[in-house]
Amino acid sequence: MVRLITSYFLNSCLIAVFAPTLFLRCEAAVKKYQFDIQVKNVSRLCHAKPMVTINGMYPGPTIYAREGDNVLVNVTNHSHYNMSIHWHGLKQYRNGWADGPAYITQCPIRTCKSYTYEFNVTGQRGTLWWHAHISWLRATVYGALVIMPKQGTLFPFPQPHMEANLLLGEWWNSDVETLVKQGNARGLPPNNSDAHTINGKSGPLFPCSEKHTYTLEVEHGKTYLLRIINAALNDDLFFRIAGHTMTVVEIDAVYIKPFTTKSILIAPGQTTNILVHANQTPSRYYMALRRFMDAKGVQVDNKTSTAIFQYKNIPNNIIPTLPKLPLHNDTSFALRYYNKLRSLNTPQFPANVPLNVDRNFFFTIAFGENPCRTCFNNTRIVASLNNITFVMPQIALLQAHYYNIPGVFTANFPDHPYKRFNYVGAPSDANLRTIEDGTRVIKLEFNSTIELILQDTNLMIASSHPFHLHGHNFFVVGTGVGNFDSSKDPGKFNLVDPPERNTASVPTMGWIAIRFRADNPGVWFLHCHLELHTSWGLKTAFVVKDGPSPNYSVLPPPKDLPKC
């Protein structure tokens, strides 16, 4: 049993505090871990700012488990914010009580209160992550979750000499929660982040950070497995290592057909494992990342955050080589990259794509303006699915579902938009922006097969959207730019080896088609993983009914489940 501590401290500029990573190699089929969350104050250089952390670490500690393990994480909240932790990508079969999104599967953990997340890692292995799932606190409260294969099971690709985790994040010089409150009061988005980070550090291209650069030391001729996690709140990111090619072998803890590339694209919420062969002239090379944003009319800076890929015995005074990243609006690269992703689809790692569909959904993504007397211009920006902007309840949806509490939600979310129109070519004065508010969800029969089309629109602004589904993986069977054509596009779906994910991007002015089997009873959040958009209401939830026996029903809640 391991005890770790989470904290709140004063940090400055772009400086991070690290503790040694704990690697817990589980030999038994069941292993328990415990993590405690506490708060402390730490003073740093430059101007100090309040910062919520786990164990005084930014990013937080890595959780290592093995497929089949039972994991316990005891969370004690000593910050002045409500808190909840989501284990991003874990299916949590029948156990939504451990999923973590505040007011969806649990009430938040209040100050000086504790909650123990207990879950079993079943049928999954690879790179996932954990993060705060309330307000914008995941700006600093996040960490890696690495699931090792069962004992004696090798990776389906060349075994690396060593592994390293690269957590990509965003940094604000000001307190994020304060900025969010100011933005909400005006009905406008808060300020953009001031920098991106790699393992909590922005690199020497930013002021006040010359000495605060993450460095990975490698040996010539060796191969390295890099587990890359995009923990940024609002930014899709390009990533590249100068002078080296990368082999992509896994996405969202699912093995894929390997392919080589000079750059990768990773959206918020996604994970990508790459192999890098240290076969270049021994020197120092930058690992660099930059924002991808192809929405028209959005101002994007070209700030580049860096870490260093450094060969052993190379002196630190050698200036690293900077890679050439794709342009921030390189849509063609994004589409080509995502089209290369294919499931392994082998007997050991099959792609069980639903071939027959029980229920079809079509969701339009849009922005609008609702009246707000106290806001700037007397309007508030909102986001919607099928013209519904989701209102967070005051009682957790899973509790309301399990105990049959009336009045918390309604199961009348529309399967299709109330009005069909030219989704990517609507006139600027289209009268389609009157958004309805409500805590509306969708009820699904247990074990039913679902096809969902997510369609971006140009109402107010067109943008890409990384959608995350809790409690399930799904297959991205199709994607395209423009309006989805129900008569032609389904004939092009990949039903053989499509990528299996938990988070997938809807392209700007385009669509994706996903399929999954609703075989996990409970309440499962579906939302855009851009924190700005989900805070504006771009979300809903699936309520999967219990199956035919107690073994296919939601487990009883734990005794220490937080109360609202």
Backbone hydrogen bonds, N-H to C=O, Kabsch-Sander energy under -0.5 kcal/mol:
donor,donor_aa,acceptor,acceptor_aa,energy
4,L,2,V,-0.5
9,F,51,M,-3.3
10,L,42,V,-0.8
11,N,9,F,-0.6
11,N,49,K,-2.6
13,C,47,H,-0.6
14,L,208,C,-0.6
15,I,12,S,-2.4
23,F,21,T,-0.6
24,L,22,L,-0.7
25,R,23,F,-0.9
26,C,24,L,-0.8
27,E,25,R,-0.5
34,Q,2,V,-1.3
36,D,4,L,-3.7
38,Q,6,T,-2.2
38,Q,36,D,-0.5
40,K,8,Y,-0.7
49,K,11,N,-1.8
51,M,9,F,-1.3
53,T,7,S,-4.4
54,I,57,M,-1.2
55,N,53,T,-0.5
57,M,54,I,-2.1
58,Y,17,V,-1.7
60,G,142,Y,-3.6
63,I,144,A,-2.5
64,Y,62,T,-0.6
65,A,146,V,-2.4
67,E,148,M,-2.7
68,G,121,V,-2.8
69,D,66,R,-2.8
71,V,119,F,-3.5
73,V,117,Y,-2.7
75,V,73,V,-0.6
75,V,115,Y,-3.0
76,T,74,N,-0.6
77,N,75,V,-0.5
77,N,113,K,-2.8
78,H,76,T,-0.7
83,M,109,I,-2.0
86,H,131,H,-3.2
87,W,99,D,-1.0
88,H,86,H,-1.1
88,H,129,W,-1.1
90,L,87,W,-1.8
95,N,92,Q,-2.2
98,A,95,N,-1.9
99,D,96,G,-2.1
100,G,96,G,-0.6
102,A,133,H,-2.0
103,Y,106,Q,-3.4
104,I,101,P,-1.8
105,T,101,P,-2.0
106,Q,101,P,-1.0
107,C,562,P,-0.6
109,I,83,M,-4.0
110,R,108,P,-0.7
112,C,77,N,-4.2
113,K,110,R,-2.1
115,Y,75,V,-2.1
117,Y,73,V,-2.9
117,Y,115,Y,-0.7
118,E,116,T,-0.6
119,F,71,V,-2.4
121,V,69,D,-3.0
122,T,120,N,-1.0
123,G,121,V,-0.5
125,R,253,A,-0.6
126,G,147,I,-2.4
128,L,126,G,-0.6
128,L,145,L,-3.0
129,W,88,H,-1.2
130,W,143,G,-2.6
131,H,86,H,-2.0
132,A,141,V,-2.3
133,H,84,S,-2.0
137,L,134,I,-1.6
139,A,136,W,-1.8
140,T,137,L,-1.6
141,V,137,L,-1.7
142,Y,140,T,-1.0
143,G,130,W,-2.1
145,L,128,L,-2.3
146,V,63,I,-2.6
147,I,126,G,-3.0
147,I,145,L,-0.6
148,M,65,A,-3.3
148,M,146,V,-0.6
153,T,150,K,-2.3
154,L,152,G,-0.5
161,H,223,T,-3.2
162,M,223,T,-0.9
164,A,225,L,-2.0
166,L,227,R,-3.1
167,L,165,N,-0.5
168,L,166,L,-0.6
168,L,229,I,-3.3
169,G,197,T,-2.2
171,W,195,A,-3.0
179,L,175,D,-1.9
180,V,176,V,-2.4
181,K,177,E,-2.2
182,Q,178,T,-2.2
183,G,179,L,-2.4
184,N,180,V,-2.8
185,A,181,K,-2.1
186,R,182,Q,-1.3
187,G,183,G,-1.2
188,L,183,G,-2.3
194,D,171,W,-2.5
195,A,171,W,-1.5
197,T,169,G,-2.2
198,I,201,K,-3.3
199,N,167,L,-2.9
200,G,167,L,-0.5
201,K,198,I,-1.2
202,S,14,L,-0.5
203,G,212,H,-1.3
206,F,203,G,-1.3
209,S,206,F,-0.9
212,H,209,S,-1.4
213,T,211,K,-0.6
216,L,308,I,-3.1
217,E,215,T,-0.6
218,V,310,Q,-2.7
221,G,278,A,-3.5
222,K,219,E,-1.9
224,Y,276,V,-2.6
225,L,162,M,-2.5
226,L,224,Y,-0.6
226,L,274,I,-2.8
227,R,164,A,-2.9
227,R,225,L,-0.6
228,I,226,L,-0.8
228,I,272,T,-2.7
229,I,166,L,-2.6
230,N,270,Q,-2.3
231,A,168,L,-2.8
231,A,229,I,-1.0
236,D,292,F,-0.6
237,L,266,I,-2.5
238,F,290,R,-3.2
239,F,264,I,-2.0
240,R,288,A,-2.1
241,I,262,K,-0.6
242,A,240,R,-0.5
242,A,286,Y,-2.6
244,H,241,I,-1.7
246,M,261,T,-3.0
247,T,275,L,-2.2
248,V,246,M,-0.6
248,V,259,F,-2.7
249,V,273,N,-2.4
250,E,273,N,-1.2
251,I,254,V,-2.5
252,D,271,T,-1.9
254,V,251,I,-1.4
256,I,249,V,-2.0
257,K,342,R,-2.7
259,F,248,V,-1.1
261,T,246,M,-2.4
264,I,239,F,-2.2
266,I,237,L,-2.4
269,G,230,N,-2.7
270,Q,267,A,-2.4
272,T,228,I,-2.6
273,N,250,E,-2.5
274,I,226,L,-2.3
275,L,247,T,-2.5
276,V,224,Y,-2.5
278,A,222,K,-2.8
278,A,276,V,-0.6
279,N,277,H,-2.2
285,Y,309,F,-2.1
286,Y,321,T,-2.8
287,M,307,A,-2.8
288,A,240,R,-2.8
288,A,286,Y,-0.5
289,L,305,S,-2.1
290,R,238,F,-1.4
292,F,236,D,-2.6
293,M,291,R,-0.5
293,M,328,H,-3.1
298,V,295,A,-1.1
299,Q,297,G,-0.6
305,S,289,L,-1.7
306,T,202,S,-1.9
307,A,287,M,-2.5
308,I,214,Y,-2.5
309,F,285,Y,-3.7
310,Q,216,L,-2.5
310,Q,308,I,-0.8
311,Y,283,S,-2.5
312,K,218,V,-2.6
314,I,311,Y,-1.5
318,I,315,P,-1.2
321,T,284,R,-1.4
325,L,323,P,-0.8
330,D,327,L,-1.9
331,T,329,N,-2.1
334,A,330,D,-1.7
335,L,331,T,-2.5
336,R,332,S,-2.4
337,Y,333,F,-2.9
338,Y,334,A,-2.3
339,N,335,L,-1.7
340,K,336,R,-0.7
340,K,337,Y,-1.3
341,L,338,Y,-1.1
343,S,497,D,-1.7
344,L,255,Y,-1.1
345,N,349,F,-0.8
346,T,349,F,-1.5
352,N,350,P,-0.8
353,V,351,A,-2.0
358,D,449,T,-1.4
359,R,449,T,-1.7
361,F,451,E,-2.7
362,F,415,D,-2.8
363,F,453,I,-3.2
365,I,455,Q,-2.7
366,A,384,S,-2.0
367,F,459,L,-1.1
368,G,382,V,-2.6
370,N,380,R,-2.7
372,C,378,N,-2.3
375,C,372,C,-1.1
376,F,186,R,-2.0
378,N,375,C,-2.1
379,T,376,F,-1.5
380,R,370,N,-2.8
381,I,187,G,-1.9
382,V,368,G,-2.4
383,A,536,W,-2.0
384,S,366,A,-2.6
385,L,388,I,-2.2
386,N,364,T,-2.0
388,I,385,L,-2.0
389,T,387,N,-0.5
389,T,436,E,-2.9
390,F,388,I,-0.6
390,F,537,G,-2.0
391,V,438,G,-1.2
392,M,390,F,-0.5
397,L,103,Y,-1.2
398,L,104,I,-2.7
400,A,396,A,-2.3
401,H,397,L,-2.7
402,Y,398,L,-2.9
403,Y,399,Q,-2.6
405,I,400,A,-2.2
408,V,405,I,-0.7
410,T,439,T,-2.1
412,N,410,T,-0.7
413,F,441,V,-1.9
423,Y,421,F,-1.4
425,G,422,N,-1.3
430,A,427,P,-2.1
432,L,430,A,-1.9
435,I,433,R,-1.0
436,E,387,N,-2.5
438,G,389,T,-1.5
440,R,438,G,-1.3
441,V,410,T,-2.7
442,I,541,A,-2.3
444,L,543,V,-2.9
447,N,518,A,-3.2
448,S,445,E,-1.8
448,S,518,A,-0.6
450,I,516,F,-3.0
451,E,359,R,-2.2
452,L,514,I,-2.6
453,I,361,F,-2.2
454,L,452,L,-0.6
454,L,512,I,-2.5
455,Q,363,F,-3.0
455,Q,453,I,-0.6
456,D,454,L,-0.5
456,D,510,G,-3.0
457,T,365,I,-0.8
458,N,423,Y,-2.2
460,M,458,N,-0.6
461,I,459,L,-2.3
465,H,506,V,-1.8
467,F,465,H,-0.9
467,F,504,A,-2.9
468,H,527,H,-2.9
469,L,502,N,-2.0
470,H,468,H,-0.5
470,H,525,F,-2.7
471,G,90,L,-0.6
472,H,469,L,-0.5
474,F,501,R,-2.8
475,F,515,R,-2.7
476,V,499,P,-2.4
477,V,475,F,-1.2
477,V,513,A,-1.5
478,G,513,A,-1.4
480,G,511,W,-2.1
482,G,509,M,-3.3
486,S,484,F,-0.7
488,K,485,D,-0.7
489,D,485,D,-2.4
491,G,488,K,-0.9
492,K,489,D,-2.1
493,F,490,P,-1.3
494,N,477,V,-2.7
495,L,493,F,-0.9
501,R,474,F,-2.8
501,R,499,P,-0.5
504,A,467,F,-2.2
506,V,465,H,-2.8
510,G,507,P,-1.8
511,W,480,G,-2.6
512,I,454,L,-1.7
513,A,478,G,-3.0
514,I,452,L,-2.6
515,R,475,F,-1.9
516,F,450,I,-1.8
518,A,448,S,-3.1
518,A,516,F,-0.5
519,D,517,R,-2.1
522,G,544,V,-2.1
524,W,542,F,-3.0
526,L,540,T,-2.7
527,H,468,H,-1.9
528,C,538,L,-2.0
529,H,466,P,-3.6
531,E,233,L,-2.5
531,E,529,H,-0.8
534,T,530,L,-2.5
535,S,531,E,-2.1
536,W,532,L,-0.9
537,G,534,T,-1.2
538,L,533,H,-1.9
539,K,537,G,-2.0
540,T,526,L,-2.5
542,F,524,W,-2.9
543,V,442,I,-3.6
544,V,522,G,-2.7
544,V,542,F,-0.7
545,K,444,L,-2.6
545,K,543,V,-0.6
547,G,552,Y,-3.7
552,Y,549,S,-2.3
553,S,550,P,-1.4
555,L,94,R,-2.5
561,L,558,P,-1.3
